[in-house]
Amino acid sequence: MSDERQISASAGRKTKLRVAAALTAFACFAGLLYWIGPDETYLWIKALHIIAVISWMAGLLYMPRLFIYHTDAPAGSEQSETFKIMEWRLLKLIMNPAMMISWMLGLYLAWSVYGFSGGWLHAKILAVVFLTATHVYFSRAVRAFARDQNTRSARHWRLLNEVPTVLMIIIVILVVVKPF
């Protein structure tokens, strides 16, 4: 194994340990909130859900920008390799954990507060499913870029940069206005 791969494998293990530690800390914190009591727990869970959603959205809005710049970088160049690291870290350290936490806390709130009822809630969950599909699409693109196999143009990524924004607007309107 080359030195570069050993360093990369070592960094990957450290990253996985950091993510596991963060998720464990989050689970412990959630357990503590449950122990504190339901009245205060609801507000803490709601706050943590909003924080996780903001983190997830930040990643979903930034990732296509990285793809745009990465598309213009020659394969194998130092710049391309830097984008690969940036994309992988954004996905693994921010987007994936934030998405999982958003889903867990969001489903808990939908169940505990609304009993999964309400047309607005069903529409919101559908929009979040589309947001998750966008996340999965970006995840596959990160793997394609890592293999230097991106076949999409910068224009494609510019257009896809708008998808999370549109979905976010729909979701916020559904949650705040509750139109149906």
N, C-alpha and C positions, 0 to 999 in steps of 0.2 A: 504494500500500500504506500502510495506517495505521501510525502510530508503534508501536501496540501489537503489530501483526503483525510489524513489523520486529524489535522486541525479542524477541518469541516465536521468530521464525525464527533470530535470532542465538543465543538461549539453546539452541535445539534443535541447532544446529550445534556449539556448544561441548559439549553433552551427548554428542553422537555421537562427537566427538573424544576425550572422556574415556573413554567406553566402549571405543572402539577402542584407545586407549593402554593401558587396563587389561588388555584381552584380549591385546594384543601382549606386555605385560610378563609375563602369565601364561604365554603360549606360550614365551617366552624362558626363564622359570624352569623350565618343564617340560622344555625341551631341556637345560638345565643339569643337572637331576636325572638325566636319562637318561645324560648324559655321566659323571656322578659314579660310577654303578655300580648294578647291579640290586638289590643287597641294601638299600642305603639309599634307593634310589628308591622301592621299594614302600612304605616307611613314610611318606615325604614325600607320595606320591600319595594314600595312604589318609588322611593328615591333611588334605590340601587338599580331598579329596572330602568329608570330614566338615564342614569349614568351609563349603564351598559349599552343602551340604545344609542346614546350620543357617541360612545366609543366605536360601536359597530358602524354607525353612519360615517364617522370620520374616515374609517378604513375604506368603506365602500365608495366614498367620494374621492379619496386619494389614490386608490389602486389604479383606476383607469388613467390617471395623469402619469403615473409611473410607466404604464404600458405605452402611452403615447411617446414618451421620451425614449423608452427602451426600444421601440420599433425603429427609431432613427439611429440607434447605436449599432455599429457593425458587430455581427456575431463573433464572440471570442475576444472582443476588445476589453480593455480594463473597465471602460464605462459600462459595457454590457454585463460584466461580472458583478459590478457594484449594484446595478439595478436588480440582478437576480437575488442578491443578498437582501436588499431593501424590500423587495416584493415578498420573499419568503418570510422575513421577520414580521412584516406588517400582517401577513396572513396568519401566521402561527401564534404570534405573541399578542396581537390586538384583536383582529377580526374574528378568529375562531372562538376564543374564550368569550368575547363580548356577545357574539351571536348566541352561544349556548346559554349564557346567563340571561340574555334578553328573553329567549324562548322559555326558559324555566320559570323565571319570575313573572313573565307575561301570562303564561298559562295558569300559574298559581293565582294571579290577580283576576283573570277571567273566570276562573272557577269559584274562588272564594268570595268575590264581590258581586259578580254578575250571573253566576251559575251557567255560564256559557250561553246566555240568552240575549237576544237583541240583534236586530238586523245589522246595525252599525258594527257590532262586535264581530259578527260573521264576515262582514265585508273587510273589516280591519285584519282579521286573521288571514283571509285570502290574500290581501295585499302584502302581509308579512311573508306568506308562502312565496309570492313572487319575488320579494326582496331576498329571501333565502335562495331561490333559484338563481338570482343574479350573483349572489355570493358564491354558489357552487360553480357557476360559469367562470367567474374570476379565478377561483381556485384551480380550475382546469387550465386556465390561461397561464397562471403562475408556473404550473408544471411544464406546459409547452414552451414557455420562455426559458425555463431552466435547461431544457433539452435543445435550445436554439431551434425550435420548430414552430415559432409563431408564423401563422399564415395570414394574419389580419393586418390591415393597414392602420395607420395613425387615425385616419378619418373614422374607421370603424370604432376605435376606442373613444374618440371624441363623442360620437353619437351615444355609445353605451355609458358615457360619463353622466348623461342626463337621466338614465333609468332610475338610479337610486333617488335622485332628487324628486322626480315625479311621484314615485312611490311614497317617499317621505311626506310630501305635501298631502297626498290622499290619506295617509295614515293619521297625520295630525288633525286634519279636518274631521275625519271620522271619530277620533277620540274626543276632541274638544266640542264639536257641534252636535255629534250624535244625530245625524239627519234622519235616521229611520230606525 
